Amino acid sequence: MSVNLLAALGLMLVIEGLLPLVAPVLWRQTFRRMIEMRDGQLRFVGLTSIAGGLLLLFFLNI
C-alpha cells in the first residue's frame, strides 16, 4: 500500500469518528434511519457517496 492510500484511509477514519464523538445521539438516530431503509435506498446512498468522492478527486486532479 502506498503512503498516500494509508493517509487517505486514516483521514477517512478520523472523519467517520467525528460525528459519534461530537453528537452521539444524532449519530445513533441517523444509524437507526439507515437500518430502516430498503436495500435500494442504501445502494443509492452508497452510489451517491462514491460519485461525490470521485468528483472531489477529479476536481483535485489526483
N, C-alpha and C positions, 0 to 999 in steps of 0.2 A: 504494500500500500504506500502511496506517496504521502509525503508530509502534508500537502495541501488537502488531500482527501481526509486524512485524520483530523486536521484542523477544522474542516467543514463539519465532520461528524461531532467533534467536541462542541463547536458553536451551536449546532442543532440541539444537542443535549442541554446546553445552557438555556437556550430559548424555550425549549419544551418544559423545562423545570421552573420557569419564571411564574407562570400562572398558578400552579399548585402552591408555590411558595408565597406569593403575594395575595392571592384570593382563592383559598381552598374551597370555599362554599360555591363560588361561581364555577370553578373547575369541576366540582362534583355535579352541579346542575347540568353543565354542558355535557359531561360524560354520560349522565343519565339520558339526556335527549338523544345522544348519538346511539345509545343502546336500543332505544325505541325506534330508530329509523329502519326503513326497509333496506334490503341489500342494494337495490338500485340507487337509493338516495346516498348511501355510504360510498358507493362506487363513484357517483357524481362528485361528492366532496373530495375523494381521492384524486379524481381526474382534474378537478379544478386546482387542487394543490400542486399537482405535478405541472400543469400548464403554467401556473403562476411562477413556480420555481424556474422552469425553463425560460420563460420570458425575462425574468430577472437576470439569469445567467447570460441570455442573449444580449440584453442591453448593457451588461457589464463587460461584454466581449471576452468572456472566459472560455 
